[in-house]
Amino acid sequence: MPPLFSSTGRSVFMATFDELYQTLLAAAVRRNLPEAVRQIRASEEYDPKQLDCLLSPQKYPIVWKLAECDCPDGTPACVEACGFDAAVPDKSGHIAIDMTRCTGCTACVEACRGHKIVAGKDIVAALESVRNHQGLAYALVAPAFHGQFSPQVTPGRLRSAFRRLGFDGMVEVALFADILTLKEAFEFDKNIRREGDYQLTSCCCPIWIGMIRKIYSQLIPHLPPSVSPMVACGRAVKALHPDALTVFIGPCLAKKAEAREPDLVGAVDYVLTFEEIREVFLAAGIDPSTLPDEEKDHSSRAGRIYAHAGGVGEAVKSTVERLNPHRKVEVRVRSADGVPSCRQMMQEVLDGTASANFFEGMGCPGGCVGGPKRVIPTEQGRKNVADYGEEAAFPTPIDNPYVIELLRRLGIETVEALLEESEIFTRKL
């Protein structure tokens, strides 16, 4: 990329959004962000709003427009791509993003032919916060992480890489997927007592939850009031370390929107993507594959397989069977991945034509391993997650003593109490 500034500090051309981002990222890694910002502001060839968005992303929507559209006649690509009717013409005929409908899936960003719609980037602000924070800073890593940064990057080496960036520790969110699996298994065992009863999973995917809340709200009574593993992890870390800074890392852009939802805000301070973290490692000269291999976390197979389509259903099914092996009504899972497939499945539920009693939806094809900001192909990500699941010492969270110990540290003395005393793991839907 050409330099944004000449040797005199004068702008050599009008900076694009991506060029501003790359300049700020390099400066943040070199720890001279204030000087870079001073040089940018001294020039006349930049967009102040774009600069402010990169420095203070939480002031702006997850998805926003750089400029007015110039699509040819016909339905704009962003409107066609949006499954939630969030990209709509305003009074002047230009496309606007209705944030009351938007789930942060960023299908419009991917579809925009003119690159006029962008998703916010949090990495510059997050790096500065990690370095300037007076308390502990934790990286919360999504279950889809395994193999994203090369086959040689083990969980322990990734933990070492985050320490090089200034984090005090790394937590595998799969351990909290264990806890949510346990909670949903208890919900299922309590509520699904006869044929015709059914439950929708409320774990994992904000696009799936957004779809139910915005389009199929009549099905909310069948949705357990649980937070996602990301939010559960952030809340638990802050319950144990009230001054902690929490940064979630995953393949999903919709998680940025989830972290800002009014009833969830504060659990996770920043959401970054695998792509953003890879860019940071490259800019900082960090090769995680060469770093010391520290200890990994102790999640069960059930929590680790959340990252691929069908994983949540399989995890809950195996846990229910472990919890109550003599149930008269067995768990019958129906899963869908990708927005069109999820909507088709929801219509089957409404029509009464679905034969399952546990429904799992993932907004991305393939599940989280197919998220828009993954680094490796979806199928490779699925294989990596499945292999990592097989390496787990425990098949389900019921068998995992680390789950029991963590719950006790959070003041939850029995797993049954998850249904009654788990404000950390519950939300109002």
N, C-alpha and C positions, 0 to 999 in steps of 0.2 A: 504494500500500500504506500502511495506517495506521502511525504510528510505533510502534516496539517499546517505546520508553521515553517517559515524560513528561519535562517540562523539569526535574524534580527527580531524574531518574534512576530513578524507581520504575517497575516493569513495569506496563503498562496492561492486559495480558491474557496468557494462557498462550501462549507463542511456539510456533508450529509449526516443523517442520524447515525448511521453505522460508523462513519469516520469519527464523529464526536465520541461515540462509545469506545472505539478502539484506542483513541488518544487518552481518554479518562482511565480506561482499564490499565493501560501501560503505566500511567502516572500513579495509580493507586498501588500497583504492585511494587513500583520503585519508591513508594512512600513520599512522593512529591506532588500529590494531588493539588494542594493549594496553589502552587506555582503554575501548574498546567491550567487551572481554572482562571487564574489571573491573566495568562497569555490569551486564552480564548476570549475573555471578556474585553480585553484591550483591542481585539480585532473587530471589524464590522461585518465579517463574512460568516455569521453563524445565526442560528435560530435560537433566541433566548428561551423559548418554551421547551425546545428539545434538550437544551443543556440542563434546564431546571428539572425536567423529567428524569434525566439520568442521575442527577445528584440527589433528588428528593422524590423517588418513584412513588412513594406512598401517598403523595398529594394528588396523583393522577389515576384515572381508570386503568385497568389491566390492559385494555385494548383502546387505542385512540388513533385518530387520523392525522397524518402529516400534512395533507393538502386535500383540496376538493378532488373528487373523482373525475376522470376523463374517459370513462368507458364508452364504447360505441353504443348505438341504439340496441335496445333489447334489455333483458333482465341482467343486471350486473352480476359478475361471478360471485361476489361476496354474499349477495342476497340468496343466490342459488345454494351456496355452500352452507349457510347458517341453518341449523336444524331447530332453532328456537325462535325464529322470526325477530331476531334482535338487530339485524342489519336492515334498516327500513329507510325509505325516502323521507326527508323532512319537508317543510312547507315550500322550500325553494326547489325541491326536486333532487337535491343532493342526498347521498347516503349518510345516515347517522347511525351510531351504535346506541341502541336502547339498553342501558346498563341494568334496568330492572328485569330485562329478559336474558341478558348475556350471562353465560355460565363460565366464560373464560376459556372456552375450548379452542379459540383462535383459528377455527376453520376459515373465517373471513380473511385472516392474515395470510394464510397459505394460498387462498384462492385469488387474492387481489393481484391482477396482472400488472398494475402500475406501481405496485409497492407503496401505495398511499396509506395503508393501514399497518400499524406496527403493534407488537406486544411490548409492554414495558420491560425494562431490564433492571434488576435489583442489585447486581453484583458490585458495582462501585460503592454504593451506599452500605451494602452489607460488609464489605472488606473494611471500610473505614470504621464501622460500628464495632466489628470484632476487635480491631486494634486499639480502639479508644475506650472500650467498655471496661468499667472498673471491676465487674464481677466475672464469673465464669462464662465462657462461650462454648456452646455445644453444636456440633454438626449432627443433624438428625437425617439419617440416610435411608431412603426408600428401599423396600425389598427388591426392587428391580435393579439394584446397583451392580449385582455380581457380574463381572466380566465387561462392564461398560468402559473401563479404562485400560483394557488389554487383559488377556487371560492370566498374566502373571501378577495382576494386582489383586492380592488377597484382601479380605476384610481388614486384617491387621496392617497391611501395607497402606491401605487407604486411610486408616486411622493415623498412621505416621504422617501421611501427606497433609492431612488436615491440621495436625499439630504444627507443621512447617508454615502453614498459612496463618497461624496465630490462635487456632482453636485450642481449648483446654481438653477436649475429648470428643469422641464420636459415639453415637448411639444408633444401633440398627433398629429401625422402626418395626421390623418383623417381630420383636419381642412384644410390642404393643398390639400388633396384629394377633398375637397369641391371646392377649387379654380380651380383645374384642371378639375373637372367635369363641372364647369361653362364654362371654356374655350373650352372644347371639345363640349359642347352643342351649344355654339355660332358658332364654326366651322361647326358643322353639319347643323345648321339652315341656315348658309350662303352658304354652298357648295352643299348640297344634295337637289337639286331642282326638279329633275324629276326621274322617274323610270329608274333604271340602274346605277344611281350614288351610290357610297358607300364610307364608311370611315372605316379605321382600327383604333382602339384605340392605342394611344401611351403612355398611363399611366401605372404605376405600375411595370410591370414585365420585368426585363432586359433580361430574357431568350427569351421571346416573341419578344422583340425589336431586340435582337441579331439574332434571327432566320430570321426576315424580312431583316435585313441589310446584313447578310452573305449568305443567301440561296435564299430569295425571293426579291431581291433588286429592281426588276421591279415594285413592289407594293409600294415602298416608296412614290410616289406622292399621294397616298391615305392615308398617315400617317401624322396627324397634327404634326407640329414641337414643341412638348411639352416635357418638362422634366417630370420625375416621381415626385410623391408627396414627396419622400425622398429628392430629390435634390431641389425641390421648397422650402421645409421647411428649409434646410440648407442655401440656398442662402438668404432667407428672414430673418432668424435669423442674418446672418452676415451683411445684409443691415442695420438692426436696431441696431446691436451691432458689429461693425467691428472687435473688438478684441476677439470675442467669439470663443470658442472651441465647435465643434458640433460632437456628437457621436450618430449614428443611432443604434437602437436595434430592431431586427426583427427575423423571422424564416428562413431567406434566406441567403445562402452563395454567390449567384450571385450578391447580393448588394455590396459585397466587391469589385468585379470587376467593377461594375457600377461606384462606387465612384472614381475609378482611371481613367476612360475614359478621354482622353485629353481635351475634351470640357466641362467636368463636374468637373474635379479635383478642389479641394478647397472648394466645397460646404459642404462636409462632411469629417471631419478629420479622423474618425474611424468608422468602421462598426462592430458591435458585434451581436451575436446571442442570442436568448432566452436561449439556453443551456449554453452559456458562462456566461450570467448574473445570471442564477440560481446557477452556480458553485461559482460565486463571493459571492452571498448572503449566501450560505452555508459556505464558507471559512471564511467570515466575521462575522458569527453568526447573520445575519440579517434575521428576520422573518417579511416580509412585512405585513402579515395579522394582526400583533399586533400593527402596527404603526398608528399614527393619520391619519384620513381620510381628506385630504386636498381637495380643490375645483378641479373639473374636468374641462376639456376644453369644448368648445361650438361648436363642429362640428355637422353637420346635419346627418340625417339618411343616405343620399346619400354617404357622405364621410366615414362613419363607415363601410358600407357593402362592401367596396372595397376589404376587406381581403378574401372574399370567391368567388369561381368561379361563374361567372354571375353577380357579384356585380357591376362591372364597367358599364356593359351594362345597368343594371337596373337603376343605378344612372343617367347615361346620358339620357336614355329614359324618366325618370320622370322629369328631368330638362328641356329637350326640350319641353315636353308637357306643362310644367309650363310656359316656356318662350313664346311659340307660339302654343297655344291650337288649332288653326284652320289651321294648316299645311295641305296641300294637300297630301304630301308624309309623312306618319307616320314612326316612328322609328321601324325597325324590326331587332331585335338583334339575332345574332348567336354567341354562345360562345363555347370555347373548353378549356379543361384543361388537362395537360400532353403533353409532346412533340409530341408523335405519333398523338394524336387527333388534336393538333394545325397544324401539317403538313398536315393531311388529310383535314382540313378546308381550309388551304391555297391552296391546290390543287383544291378544289371545286371553290374557287374564281377565280383561273387562268382558269379553265375549263368553267367558266360561268354557273355553275350548282347550285350555292348558291342563295337562294331566299332572303336573308337578305340584309340590307344596312348598318349595323353597326356590325363590327366583333371584338370580344374580345378574346384574348388568354392569358392563364396562363400556365407557364411552369411546375408547380407542380400539380399533381392530387388533386382536391379540391380547388385549388387556393393557396393563401399565407398561409392559415390555414393548408395546407398540406406541408409546406416547410420542408426541410430536418432537420432543427434544431429547430423545434417546440418542446414543452415540453409535450403537451397533444394530444390525438388522433384527427385526422382531423375532424371527425363528431362532436365531442364535441366542437372543436374550431369554427366550422361553426355555431353551435347553439349559442354559446356565442356571436359571432359577430352579428348574427341576432337579438338576444335579446337586445344587447347594442344599435343596430340601432333603435329598437322600443322605447327605452327610450329617444331618441333624442327629443329635444323640437321643431326642425324644420325638415320638410320632405326633403327639397332640399336646396342647397346653395343660391338660389334666395330668399328664405324666411329667411335666416340666417343673422341677422344684424352684427354679429361678422366678417363675411366674408367681408362685405362692409367696416367696420371700419379698418380691417387689410389692405385691398387694399389701402385705403386712406393713411394709415401710410406709405405705401411703395411708395406713389406718384402716384397711379393709381386712378384717380378720378371717373371713371365710369366703370361698368363691361364690357361695349362694348370695352373699351380701352384695355382689355386683349388681343385682337387680333392685336393691333397696338403698344402698349407701354409696353410690358411685357417681357423685357429682362430676368428678374428673372425666368420667367416660360417657356422660349423658348430655344430651341437648334437647331442646324443645323444637320439634319439627312442625 
